[in-house]
Amino acid sequence: MLQSSTSIAVRKGRPTDAKALADVFRQSWQHAYAGIIPHLHLETLIRKRGPEWWRTAARGGADLIVLEAEGAPVGYATLGSSRAQTSQQGEIFEIYLVPSYQGLGLGELMFEACRHRLDQRKLKGLVVWALAANTTATDFYWRRGGRPVSSTFERFGKTRLEKIAFTWD
């Protein structure tokens, strides 16, 4: 449980965060997608996002935001110019917290840090994609004021999963 004296910081990701971010990714993705993404595909995705992947992302100029609690990364978000063919110019590609830090308002803190960063980059509007079966994520985006505007499907082997685009102006 988060104590009132817990130190929380949102900052830019660094190459030295790589090992911790690989662990945040593993924990959050196992929690979010177990039973949704087929197990072998999920484990393959997790293996691909090891420390070296995160080190490269941080060095390569990825817009990577880290949520730190008591000096250790417990969440991350990636964002940038929208990849979608919509009027929204900004996109949050990923936003995840380790399960023990979920439900404490820290996801909202991360979301607002992303919006602020997109505003700083002068990117108007926002799109976020979420798997429809990940109701924790879709509910989160609804509560933040996002509305679904389109959907598509992504394949994980033989499994076809719907993705929903949520937008904000």
PAVEXLUM-92600 format. One record per residue (C-alpha): residue in three letters; x, y, z. Coordinates in nm, 4 decimals. Layout:
residues N
resn = ALA, xx = X, yy = Y, zz = Z
...
//
This chain:
residues 169
resn = MET, xx = 0.0000, yy = 0.0000, zz = 0.0000
resn = LEU, xx = 0.1153, yy = 0.3497, zz = -0.0831
resn = GLN, xx = 0.2042, yy = 0.5509, zz = 0.2265
resn = SER, xx = 0.1353, yy = 0.9235, zz = 0.2448
resn = SER, xx = 0.5107, yy = 0.9810, zz = 0.2793
resn = THR, xx = 0.5956, yy = 0.7804, zz = -0.0340
resn = SER, xx = 0.8086, yy = 0.9786, zz = -0.2773
resn = ILE, xx = 0.6524, yy = 0.9861, zz = -0.6266
resn = ALA, xx = 0.8169, yy = 1.1427, zz = -0.9322
resn = VAL, xx = 0.7387, yy = 1.1541, zz = -1.3029
resn = ARG, xx = 1.0455, yy = 1.2027, zz = -1.5186
resn = LYS, xx = 1.2046, yy = 1.1268, zz = -1.8532
resn = GLY, xx = 1.3268, yy = 0.7696, zz = -1.8934
resn = ARG, xx = 1.7004, yy = 0.7012, zz = -1.8901
resn = PRO, xx = 1.9154, yy = 0.4142, zz = -2.0189
resn = THR, xx = 1.9946, yy = 0.3270, zz = -1.6550
resn = ASP, xx = 1.6213, yy = 0.2446, zz = -1.6076
resn = ALA, xx = 1.6448, yy = -0.0444, zz = -1.8558
resn = LYS, xx = 1.6474, yy = -0.3377, zz = -1.6121
resn = ALA, xx = 1.3677, yy = -0.1931, zz = -1.3971
resn = LEU, xx = 1.1562, yy = -0.1060, zz = -1.7022
resn = ALA, xx = 1.1904, yy = -0.4596, zz = -1.8384
resn = ASP, xx = 1.0518, yy = -0.5807, zz = -1.5040
resn = VAL, xx = 0.7703, yy = -0.3218, zz = -1.5050
resn = PHE, xx = 0.6830, yy = -0.4319, zz = -1.8590
resn = ARG, xx = 0.6831, yy = -0.8020, zz = -1.7617
resn = GLN, xx = 0.4675, yy = -0.7537, zz = -1.4514
resn = SER, xx = 0.2187, yy = -0.5141, zz = -1.6073
resn = TRP, xx = 0.1757, yy = -0.7085, zz = -1.9301
resn = GLN, xx = 0.1326, yy = -1.0427, zz = -1.7524
resn = HIS, xx = -0.1289, yy = -0.8798, zz = -1.5308
resn = ALA, xx = -0.3105, yy = -0.6953, zz = -1.8117
resn = TYR, xx = -0.3056, yy = -0.9599, zz = -2.0840
resn = ALA, xx = -0.3035, yy = -1.3042, zz = -1.9183
resn = GLY, xx = -0.6059, yy = -1.4826, zz = -2.0612
resn = ILE, xx = -0.6414, yy = -1.2248, zz = -2.3424
resn = ILE, xx = -0.3261, yy = -1.2601, zz = -2.5518
resn = PRO, xx = -0.2382, yy = -1.6281, zz = -2.6036
resn = HIS, xx = 0.0262, yy = -1.7308, zz = -2.3499
resn = LEU, xx = 0.3079, yy = -1.8132, zz = -2.5934
resn = HIS, xx = 0.2623, yy = -1.4864, zz = -2.7823
resn = LEU, xx = 0.2511, yy = -1.2884, zz = -2.4578
resn = GLU, xx = 0.5703, yy = -1.4509, zz = -2.3307
resn = THR, xx = 0.7427, yy = -1.3836, zz = -2.6648
resn = LEU, xx = 0.6451, yy = -1.0141, zz = -2.6483
resn = ILE, xx = 0.7771, yy = -0.9944, zz = -2.2924
resn = ARG, xx = 1.1094, yy = -1.1587, zz = -2.3840
resn = LYS, xx = 1.1564, yy = -0.9101, zz = -2.6707
resn = ARG, xx = 1.1275, yy = -0.6200, zz = -2.4258
resn = GLY, xx = 1.4278, yy = -0.7053, zz = -2.2122
resn = PRO, xx = 1.6764, yy = -0.4560, zz = -2.0677
resn = GLU, xx = 1.8633, yy = -0.4071, zz = -2.3971
resn = TRP, xx = 1.5413, yy = -0.3087, zz = -2.5762
resn = TRP, xx = 1.4692, yy = -0.0467, zz = -2.3056
resn = ARG, xx = 1.8273, yy = 0.0823, zz = -2.3066
resn = THR, xx = 1.8070, yy = 0.1318, zz = -2.6843
resn = ALA, xx = 1.4671, yy = 0.3023, zz = -2.6581
resn = ALA, xx = 1.5922, yy = 0.5463, zz = -2.3933
resn = ARG, xx = 1.9126, yy = 0.6225, zz = -2.5854
resn = GLY, xx = 1.7313, yy = 0.6504, zz = -2.9167
resn = GLY, xx = 1.5289, yy = 0.9492, zz = -2.8168
resn = ALA, xx = 1.1972, yy = 0.7716, zz = -2.7540
resn = ASP, xx = 0.9579, yy = 0.9937, zz = -2.5632
resn = LEU, xx = 0.9630, yy = 0.7730, zz = -2.2554
resn = ILE, xx = 0.8153, yy = 0.8857, zz = -1.9245
resn = VAL, xx = 0.8875, yy = 0.6961, zz = -1.6035
resn = LEU, xx = 0.6858, yy = 0.6947, zz = -1.2833
resn = GLU, xx = 0.9159, yy = 0.6480, zz = -0.9883
resn = ALA, xx = 0.8145, yy = 0.5522, zz = -0.6337
resn = GLU, xx = 1.0768, yy = 0.5637, zz = -0.3615
resn = GLY, xx = 1.3473, yy = 0.6012, zz = -0.6258
resn = ALA, xx = 1.2510, yy = 0.2975, zz = -0.8361
resn = PRO, xx = 1.0563, yy = 0.2854, zz = -1.1641
resn = VAL, xx = 0.7071, yy = 0.1386, zz = -1.1132
resn = GLY, xx = 0.5429, yy = 0.2609, zz = -1.4341
resn = TYR, xx = 0.6144, yy = 0.3981, zz = -1.7758
resn = ALA, xx = 0.4501, yy = 0.5598, zz = -2.0759
resn = THR, xx = 0.5599, yy = 0.6113, zz = -2.4341
resn = LEU, xx = 0.4133, yy = 0.8789, zz = -2.6563
resn = GLY, xx = 0.4650, yy = 1.0787, zz = -2.9715
resn = SER, xx = 0.3101, yy = 1.1812, zz = -3.3010
resn = SER, xx = -0.0017, yy = 0.9850, zz = -3.3861
resn = ARG, xx = 0.0412, yy = 0.6799, zz = -3.6075
resn = ALA, xx = -0.3326, yy = 0.6776, zz = -3.6837
resn = GLN, xx = -0.5076, yy = 0.8462, zz = -3.9730
resn = THR, xx = -0.7171, yy = 1.0714, zz = -3.7489
resn = SER, xx = -0.7296, yy = 1.4422, zz = -3.6767
resn = GLN, xx = -0.5508, yy = 1.3779, zz = -3.3458
resn = GLN, xx = -0.1822, yy = 1.4649, zz = -3.3740
resn = GLY, xx = -0.0605, yy = 1.3052, zz = -3.0483
resn = GLU, xx = -0.0686, yy = 0.9463, zz = -2.9310
resn = ILE, xx = 0.0043, yy = 0.7641, zz = -2.6089
resn = PHE, xx = 0.1486, yy = 0.4367, zz = -2.7348
resn = GLU, xx = 0.1705, yy = 0.2671, zz = -2.3955
resn = ILE, xx = 0.0962, yy = 0.3486, zz = -2.0342
resn = TYR, xx = 0.1529, yy = 0.0798, zz = -1.7710
resn = LEU, xx = 0.2062, yy = 0.0439, zz = -1.3964
resn = VAL, xx = 0.3124, yy = -0.2584, zz = -1.1966
resn = PRO, xx = -0.0030, yy = -0.4173, zz = -1.0502
resn = SER, xx = 0.0720, yy = -0.3216, zz = -0.6880
resn = TYR, xx = 0.0642, yy = 0.0485, zz = -0.7861
resn = GLN, xx = -0.2614, yy = 0.0326, zz = -0.9821
resn = GLY, xx = -0.5823, yy = 0.1784, zz = -0.8421
resn = LEU, xx = -0.4019, yy = 0.4541, zz = -0.6493
resn = GLY, xx = -0.4484, yy = 0.7412, zz = -0.8945
resn = LEU, xx = -0.0998, yy = 0.7028, zz = -1.0400
resn = GLY, xx = -0.2304, yy = 0.6024, zz = -1.3823
resn = GLU, xx = -0.4129, yy = 0.9343, zz = -1.3983
resn = LEU, xx = -0.0917, yy = 1.1117, zz = -1.2957
resn = MET, xx = 0.0936, yy = 0.9359, zz = -1.5792
resn = PHE, xx = -0.1861, yy = 1.0102, zz = -1.8275
resn = GLU, xx = -0.1801, yy = 1.3806, zz = -1.7434
resn = ALA, xx = 0.2016, yy = 1.3868, zz = -1.7661
resn = CYS, xx = 0.1673, yy = 1.2430, zz = -2.1176
resn = ARG, xx = -0.0927, yy = 1.5014, zz = -2.2143
resn = HIS, xx = 0.1323, yy = 1.7772, zz = -2.0807
resn = ARG, xx = 0.4286, yy = 1.6425, zz = -2.2795
resn = LEU, xx = 0.2182, yy = 1.6249, zz = -2.5987
resn = ASP, xx = 0.1055, yy = 1.9846, zz = -2.5359
resn = GLN, xx = 0.4710, yy = 2.0888, zz = -2.4980
resn = ARG, xx = 0.5378, yy = 1.9313, zz = -2.8378
resn = LYS, xx = 0.2388, yy = 2.1278, zz = -2.9741
resn = LEU, xx = 0.0574, yy = 1.8106, zz = -3.0806
resn = LYS, xx = -0.3172, yy = 1.8811, zz = -3.0812
resn = GLY, xx = -0.5606, yy = 1.6089, zz = -2.9876
resn = LEU, xx = -0.4840, yy = 1.2639, zz = -2.8555
resn = VAL, xx = -0.5499, yy = 0.9039, zz = -2.9569
resn = VAL, xx = -0.4895, yy = 0.5906, zz = -2.7486
resn = TRP, xx = -0.5484, yy = 0.2331, zz = -2.8658
resn = ALA, xx = -0.6573, yy = -0.0398, zz = -2.6237
resn = LEU, xx = -0.7531, yy = -0.4024, zz = -2.6675
resn = ALA, xx = -1.1302, yy = -0.4249, zz = -2.6232
resn = ALA, xx = -1.0909, yy = -0.7263, zz = -2.3936
resn = ASN, xx = -0.8697, yy = -0.5225, zz = -2.1575
resn = THR, xx = -1.1623, yy = -0.3671, zz = -1.9712
resn = THR, xx = -0.9321, yy = -0.2165, zz = -1.7085
resn = ALA, xx = -0.7749, yy = -0.0025, zz = -1.9833
resn = THR, xx = -1.0958, yy = 0.0770, zz = -2.1711
resn = ASP, xx = -1.2703, yy = 0.1774, zz = -1.8471
resn = PHE, xx = -0.9710, yy = 0.3954, zz = -1.7555
resn = TYR, xx = -0.9877, yy = 0.5816, zz = -2.0878
resn = TRP, xx = -1.3655, yy = 0.6277, zz = -2.0592
resn = ARG, xx = -1.3214, yy = 0.7778, zz = -1.7111
resn = ARG, xx = -1.0536, yy = 1.0149, zz = -1.8496
resn = GLY, xx = -1.3054, yy = 1.1434, zz = -2.1080
resn = GLY, xx = -1.1892, yy = 0.9462, zz = -2.4113
resn = ARG, xx = -1.4485, yy = 0.8225, zz = -2.6554
resn = PRO, xx = -1.4135, yy = 0.5326, zz = -2.8986
resn = VAL, xx = -1.4031, yy = 0.6494, zz = -3.2597
resn = SER, xx = -1.2877, yy = 0.3421, zz = -3.4493
resn = SER, xx = -1.1605, yy = -0.0099, zz = -3.4116
resn = THR, xx = -0.9422, yy = -0.2593, zz = -3.5892
resn = PHE, xx = -0.8102, yy = -0.6074, zz = -3.5220
resn = GLU, xx = -0.4666, yy = -0.7360, zz = -3.4319
resn = ARG, xx = -0.3558, yy = -1.0962, zz = -3.4729
resn = PHE, xx = -0.1642, yy = -1.2962, zz = -3.2170
resn = GLY, xx = -0.1107, yy = -1.6215, zz = -3.4011
resn = LYS, xx = -0.4579, yy = -1.7536, zz = -3.4799
resn = THR, xx = -0.6232, yy = -1.5257, zz = -3.2261
resn = ARG, xx = -0.7765, yy = -1.2048, zz = -3.3594
resn = LEU, xx = -0.8305, yy = -0.9324, zz = -3.0976
resn = GLU, xx = -1.0197, yy = -0.6071, zz = -3.1386
resn = LYS, xx = -0.8387, yy = -0.2789, zz = -3.0675
resn = ILE, xx = -1.0349, yy = 0.0384, zz = -2.9969
resn = ALA, xx = -0.9137, yy = 0.3937, zz = -3.0646
resn = PHE, xx = -1.0084, yy = 0.6428, zz = -2.7902
resn = THR, xx = -0.9692, yy = 1.0121, zz = -2.8714
resn = TRP, xx = -0.9601, yy = 1.3476, zz = -2.6981
resn = ASP, xx = -0.9629, yy = 1.6878, zz = -2.8689
//
